[in-house]
Amino acid sequence: MNAVENIAWQVLCDKRDLIEHSGVCALYQGQQIALFYLPDESPQVYGIGNWDPIGKANVLSRGIVGDFDGQLVVASPLYKQHFNLVTGECLEDSEQSVPVYTLLLDDEQVLIAPF
């Protein structure tokens, strides 16, 4: 059994809820999670906290996704800081970060590892 099989995955949403190359917001255990569906990447789904710690609002799911110096990022729609989709780190301010969630795209469902 590999590590992925040992996780008690839970359904977060359906694949049809996602928008290619963009973000949506999902609520899980009282937390807003910004989900990004990047079908050309591996993995294809990324999840970070939706709360922008600099702009002080739940807006990261509305940001623009892209590549910044070889890193997958979302640019906050408020002040344009870039948050790494893999690590949650803010590229412009190393003291700021957002939580990262472990997601899996399984056929037509997006699964989340419980936290």
Residue pairs with C-beta under 8 A, 6 or more apart in sequence:
4 104
7 102
7 113
7 114
8 113
8 114
9 104
9 106
9 111
9 112
9 113
10 111
10 112
10 114
11 109
11 110
11 111
11 112
12 26
12 28
12 33
12 35
12 47
12 103
12 109
12 110
12 111
12 112
13 24
13 26
13 35
13 109
13 110
14 108
14 109
14 110
15 37
15 105
15 107
15 108
15 109
15 110
16 108
17 24
17 26
17 110
18 24
18 35
18 37
18 45
18 110
19 37
20 37
20 38
20 39
21 37
21 38
21 39
21 65
22 36
22 37
22 65
23 34
23 35
23 36
23 60
23 61
23 62
23 63
23 65
23 74
24 34
24 35
24 37
24 61
25 32
25 33
25 34
25 35
25 50
25 58
25 61
26 32
26 33
26 35
26 110
27 33
28 101
28 112
29 115
31 49
31 99
32 49
32 50
32 51
32 58
32 61
33 47
33 48
33 49
33 50
33 101
33 112
34 47
34 48
34 49
34 50
34 60
34 61
34 63
34 74
35 45
35 46
35 47
35 61
35 103
35 110
36 45
36 46
36 47
36 48
36 61
36 65
36 74
36 85
37 44
37 45
38 44
38 45
38 46
38 65
38 72
41 72
43 103
43 104
43 105
44 105
45 103
45 104
45 105
45 110
46 72
46 85
46 86
46 103
47 100
47 101
47 102
47 103
47 112
48 60
48 74
48 83
48 85
48 88
48 98
48 99
48 100
48 101
49 60
49 88
49 98
49 99
49 100
49 101
50 58
50 59
50 60
50 61
51 57
51 58
51 60
51 98
52 58
52 59
52 60
52 76
52 78
52 79
52 81
52 98
53 90
53 96
53 97
53 98
54 76
54 78
54 79
54 81
54 90
54 93
54 96
55 76
55 78
55 79
57 78
59 76
59 77
59 78
60 74
60 76
60 83
60 98
62 77
63 74
63 75
63 76
63 77
63 83
64 74
64 75
64 77
65 72
65 73
65 74
65 75
65 85
66 72
66 73
66 74
66 75
67 73
68 82
68 91
69 91
71 82
71 84
71 86
71 91
72 84
72 85
72 86
73 82
73 83
73 84
73 85
73 91
74 82
74 83
74 85
75 81
75 82
76 82
76 83
81 90
81 91
81 92
81 93
81 96
82 90
82 91
82 92
83 89
83 90
83 91
83 97
83 98
84 90
84 91
85 100
86 100
87 97
87 100
88 97
88 98
88 99
88 100
89 96
89 97
90 96
90 97
90 98
101 112
101 113
101 115
102 112
102 113
103 110
103 111
103 112
103 113
104 110
104 111
104 112
104 113
105 111
